[in-house]
Amino acid sequence: KPITTTTLAKMKRDRQKFSVLTAYDASFAALLEAAGVEVILVGDSLGMVAQGQTTTVPVTMDDMIYHTRMVARGCRTPLLMADMPFASYTTIEQGIRNAARLMQEGGAHMVKLEGGGWLTETVRQLSRHGIPVCAHLGLLPQSVHKLGGYKVQGREEAAARQIIDEALALQDAGADVALV
């Protein structure tokens, strides 16, 4: 039986853990499905893992659609989540258009956005348009140049509280899943 956002919501209510692992092709997706993984993420980390880039920043929407489509061919049961790459959701309209492409052309069931509270209205509008959303907060690889490297966020109490508050705001705006 396919894993859906409803399945994940029930698991959360029942305090059941679920796994989220990354794949970039059909073969690895099939292995993850056979292992019982509930959510498969096509991450923009493919830039570093598969393309040999030094960051995720060069990954394009076309790259994400291609790899999402390949992963979709290798799995039937897991929920398929795909990263929205760097600068692909700088406006709400652009975000809706690109999320729709990931779902229509790539076969994604959910999109993942990196950021914080500033994404609240984008998440609200994506959700309103029937697009399931995962909010990714904390360590943000797409912001590597702004942050001066890959740095753990939220070590101080005030910063940790801000991440939690932003995660709750994104959840209230319609995010189906929040990763911190």
N, C-alpha and C positions, 0 to 999 in steps of 0.2 A: 504494500500500500504506500503510495507516495507521501513523503513528508511535505507538509504545507505550513504556512504561517499559523494556521489554526492548531496544527500538531505541536508546533513550538510553543505557542501560547499555553496550551494545556500542560505541556511538560514544565513550563515555568510555574504555573499554578500549583502543580503537583510536586514542585521542588525537585524535579528530575533534571539531571545534567544531560547535555547533548554535545556531540563533538562537531567541530568545524575544522576541516583540513583543506589544504590548498592543492589544486591540480591545474595543469596547463594543457592536458591532452586527453584523448579518449581512453588510452590504455591505463593511465594512472587513475582516471575517474572510475573505471570499471573495478580496479583493485580496491579503491576506497569504498565503493558501494558494496563489494563483496565482504569487506571488513565491518560493514554495518554503520559507516559514518552517516550521520543524519544530514549534515550540511556540507556541501562542497563549495569552496570559494575559488573563483578564478581571480587571483590577485594581480594587481599591477606590479607586484614583486616579480612578475615574469620578465620585466625589464632587466633585472639583476640576475635572476636565476636562468632564464632561457636565452636572453638576448645579449648578455654580457655587459650591460650598462652599469654605471657606477651608482645610479639612483633610479627611482621609479619615475622621475619627471619626464623622460623622453617617451614613455609609453603613450600611444595614441588611442583614440576611440576605435579606430579600425583594428589595431592590435587586440584590444579587449574583445571586440566582437568576434574576431577570428578564433581566438583561444576559447572563448565561451562556447561558441558553436561546436568546436572540437570536443570539449568536455561534455556538452549536452548529448553528444552522440554516444558517449561511454557510460552514461548513467540514466536510470529510470526512476529510482526511488528517492535519492537524496534531494533536498531542496538545493537549487543551484543559485548561488549568490555571485554577483560580479562587481568588481570595483569600478567606480567611475574614476577615470584617470585624471591626472593633474589638469586643472583649468577647464574641465568639461562641464562644470556647473557653476560658472561665475555669475550667471543670471538665472533666475527661475525658469525662464523660457528655454534657455540652453539646457538646463538640467532636465527638464521634462522631455525635450527632444532627444537628448542623448540616452536617458534612461529608457525611453521607448525603443530606441535602436537596440540597446542591449537585450531587451526582452523580445522584440520582434525579429531581429536579425540574428541574435546570438542564442536565444532560447533561455535567457536568465529568468529566474522566478523572483529575484530580489536584487536590488542594487545597494551598494555600500558607498557611503560618502564619508570622507575624512573632514573633521572640523569640530566646532563646538556650537555654542549658542547662536552664533551668527547664521547658522544653517536652519534655524527654526522655521522660518517662512518657506524656505525651499522644501523642507521635509513635509510641511503642512500641505503644500501644493502637489507634491509628488503623491502623497497619500490620497489626497482628494481626487487625483486622476487615476487611482487604482494601482499605483506602483508601490509594492512593498519596499520598505527602506530599512537598512541597517545603518545606524549611526556609529562611527568609529571615532573615539575620543582618546586623549592621552598622547602616546607616542605617535606622531604623525609623519610618516616617511615622505609624503608629498611636500611637507614644509621643511625639509632637511636644510635647504639653503637659508631660509628665514631663521631657523632655530640654531644654525651654526653646527649642525651635525645631528646624529641620532641620539637624542637625549631623553631619558626617562622624565616624564612629566608628573607633577602632583606629589613630589616628595615632601613638601611642606604642608602642614595642615590646611592652610588657607587655599593653596593651589589644589589640593585633593578635594576640598569641599566645593570649589568652583567646578571641577570636572564632574562631580556627582550632581550638582545643581543643573549643569548644562545637559547632562545625560537625561535627567528627569524632565527638563523642558523639551528636549527632543522627543522623548517618549510621549509627552502630552501633546506634541504637535503631530504625532502619528507614526513615529518610528516603531517598527515591529520588533527590532532587536537593537541593543546597544552593546558595543564592544569597547571595553576600556583597557 
